Amino acid sequence: MQQNDKNKKSIQDKLSTIKYNCDNTSHLIPDKKKCAKCKEKTCTFICPADVYSIDESSGEIIVQYENCLECGACRIACPKQAIDWKYPKQGSGVIYKHS
């Protein structure tokens, strides 16, 4: 194994180093009716932080907004435009080093 391979971190390793100041309410609100009709479920694989998943028993979308990187990929990629996406309240959300 090369030295560079030893130093490579997975996306999960990198995400675990990010700090968040969580709000008590979600800034990501999916339209459950539109989500129920969506076959693609793009949000479940486009999000780099795995914020979205599907409840296997009910089929409903689960949103773990506390992990959101605020990149907006879900909002842009959603074929149904079903995600009401806003920035978290001031002082909440992801904390970047140089912000």
C-alpha positions in Angstrom: 0.0 0.0 0.0 1.3 3.4 -0.9 1.7 6.2 1.7 -1.0 8.3 0.0 -3.5 5.4 0.3 -2.9 5.3 4.1 -3.7 9.0 4.5 -6.9 9.0 2.4 -10.0 9.4 4.5 -13.4 8.3 3.6 -16.2 10.8 3.2 -17.7 9.5 6.5 -14.3 10.1 8.3 -14.3 13.7 6.9 -17.9 14.4 7.8 -17.3 13.3 11.4 -14.9 16.2 11.8 -17.5 18.9 10.9 -19.1 20.8 13.8 -22.7 21.7 13.9 -24.8 24.0 16.1 -28.2 22.3 15.7 -31.5 24.1 15.7 -34.4 22.4 17.3 -36.5 22.5 14.1 -35.6 21.4 10.6 -34.7 23.8 7.8 -35.4 21.0 5.3 -39.1 20.3 4.8 -40.0 17.8 2.2 -43.5 17.7 0.7 -44.5 14.2 1.8 -47.2 13.9 -0.9 -44.7 14.7 -3.7 -42.1 12.5 -2.1 -44.6 9.5 -2.0 -45.0 9.8 -5.7 -41.3 10.1 -6.5 -39.7 7.0 -7.9 -36.2 8.3 -8.2 -35.6 9.3 -4.6 -32.7 11.4 -5.7 -32.3 13.1 -2.3 -31.3 9.7 -0.8 -28.2 9.5 -2.9 -27.3 13.1 -4.0 -26.7 14.3 -0.5 -23.1 14.0 0.5 -24.0 13.9 4.2 -26.7 11.2 3.9 -29.4 13.5 5.4 -32.2 11.7 3.6 -33.3 8.1 3.9 -36.5 6.1 3.4 -38.3 4.4 6.3 -38.6 0.8 5.0 -41.9 0.1 6.8 -43.8 3.2 5.9 -41.9 4.3 2.8 -41.8 7.9 4.1 -38.7 10.1 3.7 -36.6 10.6 6.9 -34.7 13.8 7.2 -31.7 14.0 9.5 -31.3 17.8 9.1 -28.7 17.9 11.9 -26.1 16.6 9.4 -26.9 19.0 6.6 -23.9 20.7 5.0 -26.1 23.4 3.5 -24.8 22.7 0.0 -28.3 22.7 -1.6 -27.7 19.6 -3.7 -31.0 18.1 -2.6 -33.0 21.2 -3.6 -31.4 21.4 -7.0 -31.5 17.7 -7.8 -35.1 16.9 -6.6 -37.1 16.1 -9.7 -40.4 17.0 -8.0 -39.1 20.2 -6.4 -40.4 18.8 -3.2 -37.9 20.2 -0.7 -38.6 23.4 1.0 -35.0 24.3 1.8 -33.9 27.3 3.8 -30.7 28.2 5.7 -30.9 27.3 9.4 -31.7 30.1 11.8 -28.8 32.5 12.4 -26.3 30.8 14.7 -27.5 27.3 13.8 -26.3 24.8 11.2 -22.8 23.7 10.1 -19.9 25.6 11.4 -17.1 26.2 8.9 -13.5 27.1 10.1 -13.3 30.4 8.3 -16.8 31.8 8.7 
